[in-house]
């Protein structure tokens, strides 16, 4: 038997002879191994996991080596130790009961199952024994928290820290296997500390409900004031798991314990509640820390404003910034730019200028990005003249100067409104002020002159672009191709397409749309179909507007069957739109295939594509001309009753949603 070392304290992390608990377990471990019969050894090939009996492990000589001992599955070894530990204790008690001769105290060996209890108490602590048995018995049933999945971190050094780590794992197991912790109050009240609670919460990071239950138990039953890191970890775990209601409760506990969140935790909580639509709680959290003279970092506000703008709640963002301004908060320039972008995106240009004036009155300093954002917002609502006036104001300011983005934005706005003289004037002004144009600047002008029918000037700008060293991109060539088609230069448009391929510039969806549309307008349907095949071979996500010109051209030429084939190819990559259905319905009606036209109309309704007046009027007109007035009346009556109904009106009653249009 083993003689335990003299102890003056308790086991887990409390005053005790240095190394006492683990020296005891280590001694017990090697004593058990060395006491085995020479005819026993470890079967290393198939170490079966069994928490009840380990006798099958020991089969033949020689005794296990140190390497063999280390290779044993730790939970198997500990289960064996625990079984031997309790059985030895039971045998010792039986021998003491049968013997009337009192042995000297120094010669007496006693192994107590209550090793996690106070050593001064010779009785076995039933709760402690239950906790120990519960912990080791769960190793094989709950590997997520069990011991054999644990790897000690670098800070778990020394007997005390290792003992605390074992204690933490024991608590986690008790939480998993017991719905109530009331029976362990006595034991926990003696041994549990705030630092151990923090270790438990860290270990239960992926089990926030267990962590919440344990922190509540430590507060309500043990009256512990938990540390900041305990609340930090638990709050983050709860929010990530979607338990925002419980997280608010934990935050209130933290505040009751006198803890304030730092900017990292505050920013996380404010953003988490804003993301789930609880902006009211986000504001309440900010107000709580502000009452305590807590300096909120600008990043916290910036993240919140970005979330509100993405959720189209720019009005609430403006209300919040004005409340902060009343509290003498001066936003950073980056914060101002976020708000300007949100207001301009929402089309609230006047509100953006008003807010900027108010911010500047309290000492805020906008930069060129602020003004570029406002210029872009003005151009989006076609207020190009106002944007140009703002540019002139910026040129007069000493704190910032316009850049290539400022000029290019207004040039692009002028080109979209076909104000080419103003656009080229700004281009010359930009170069005169020493600002070099970039590819985007040339693209805006080339596209504008191409759409205006001035192909010569567009080509001249392309040449100037190459001279200045600006590399053309897919937008450059797409604009040139479109300009050539508009000028009737089909061959030159195709030559530009080939030059683009020679430069290894990948086409965009809009490039294919320009090519297909230009070829179809010039009655070159065969070449348009080849372009569609190239597009289908690419990784581009297609849209119906690319296919519609070919379908329309085939239907107008009377080749409805070929149009159906195009639609069948199209349905493999994208869904037909309202125009696709309308083209097909009219095409089939023109060929006298009224039944198929009604079938396509039914298909349109079934898939939820609402027809417009052009579709309905053309179908009903063709039905009336074909002497099918009753069918026309039924369609009209059904649409009046329920315009979005998926009811079939076909002569043939079958209507399969999955059936392709080409099948009609």
C-alpha positions, 0 to 999 in steps of 0.5 A: 500500500502507499503511504500518502504524504503528510498534508496540511491543507486541501487538494485543488490549488490550496495550501498543501505540501508542494507537489503533494496531490500530484506526487500522491497520484504519481506514487499511487500510479507507479505503485499499482503498476509495479505491484502487478504480477510479472505475468501481466503486461499491456496489450498495446495493439488493442487497448479497449476503453472500459470504465468498469473493468481493466483486468483484460489489459494485463496478460503476459510478461514482462512488466510495462516499460515507461514508454508503454505507460506513456502511450496508454490512453489517459482516461483508461489509466485514470479509470483504472487508478480510480477503481483501484483507489476506491477498492483499496480504500474499501479493503483497508476499511474492512481490514481495520474493522476485522482487526482489534490490534491498534497499529501505530499511527506512523505505520498506518496507511490510509487511502481515502476516497475523499481526496478532494475534500479537507484532509482534516475530515476523516469522513468521506465527502459524498458530494466530492466522491460523486463529483469525482466519479461523475467526472471520470465516468463521463470521459468516454461519453462526452469527449468534447469536454473530457480529459483525453481531449485536453492539452495543457497550455503553457501557463499550466505549470507547477502542481498548483496550476495543474491541480486547478486545471483538473478542478476546472475539468471536473466542474465542466463534467459536473455541469454536463451531467447534472441539471442541478448544482445544489448538492455541490454548494458546500464543496464549491463554496470552499474551493471555487474562486473567481479565477477558477470560474473564469477558467470554466467559462473559457473551457465552455466557450462553445457551450454558452448555455452551460456557462450562463448556468454556472455564472448564475449559480456562482452569483446566486448561490455562492455570492461570487463577484466574477472577474471582467474576463469571465463576463467578457468571454460569456457575453461574446459566446452568447452573442455569437450563438444568438442568445442576445436576451441572455447576453443583456442579462449577463451585462446587467450582472457585470454592471451590478458587480461594478464592471465596465466594458472596455471599447473592444467589448462595447463595440462588439456588443453594440454591433451585435445588437444592431445586426439583429435589429436591436438598435434600442439596446445598442443606444442603451449600452452607449448611454450607460457607459457615457453616464460613467464618463467612459471615453467611447472609441470612434471605431465603436461609432463607425461600426454602428453607423456602417451597420445602420447604413447597410440596413437602410436606417440612415435616418437613425444614424443622423439622429444618433450623431446629432445626439452625440453632437449635443453631448459635445462629441466631435466626430472624426473625418472618417465618421463624417464620410460614412454618414455622407456616403449613407445620405448620398446613397439614400438620395438625401443630398440636402440633408447631407449638406446640412449635416456637413455644415453643422459638423463643421460648425463644431470644429469637424474637418472634412477632407477631399473624400467627403467632397468627392462623396457629395459630388458623386451624390449630386451626379447620381441625381443629375445635379451636375451643375451643382456638383461643378459649383462644389468643385470650384468651392473645393479649389478655393479651399486651402485645406484640401484640393480636388483630385482625379476622382473629383474631376472624373466623377463630374466628367462621367455625370456630364457624359451620361447627360450628353453634355460632351462640351462640358465634359471635355472642358473639365478634362482640359481643365484637369490636365491644365491643373496638373492632374493626370487622367486615368483609365476611368476618365478616358472610359467616361469620355469614350463612352459618352462620345460613342453614344453621342455618335461622334465615333471619330472623337472617341477613337481620338481619345482612345489614341490619346489614352494609349499615348499617356500610358493609360491601359485600356480595359474591358470597359474601354473596348466595350464602349468602342464596340458599342460606338462602332455599332451605333455608327453602323461600322459592324466590321470595325466593331468585330475588329475591336472585339478581336483586338480585345481578345488579342490583348487577353482582356476578358469580356464582361456580361455587358460586352456580350450584350453589346455584341449580341444586340449590335449583330441582331440589329444588323440582321446577323443572327447566326453570328449573334448565336455564336457569341451566345455560345461563347458566353455560355462557355464562360463563367459569366453569370448570364441575364435574360437581356442578353438572350432576348435580342436573338429570341426576338430576331428569330421570332420576327423572322418566323423561326419560332422553333429556333427561338424555343431552342435558344430559350431552352439553352437560356433556362439552363443558366438563368430564368426568362423575364417578362420580355422573354415571355412576351416575345415568345407569346407574340411570336407564336401568335404570329405563326398561328400557334395559339395553343402554344402561346396560351401555354407559354402565358400559363407558364409565365403565371405559374412561375410568378412572372406577372404579365404587363398590359403589352403582354395581355393586350397582344395575346387577347388581340391575337386570340380575338383575330383567331376567333377564340373570343371565349379564351380571350374572355376567360383570360381577362376574367381570371386576371381581373379576379386575381392578377397574380394568380397561378391558375392555368387558362390553357386549353390543355389543362396540364401545367408543369412548373418545371416544364421548359418553355420550349416544350410548348 
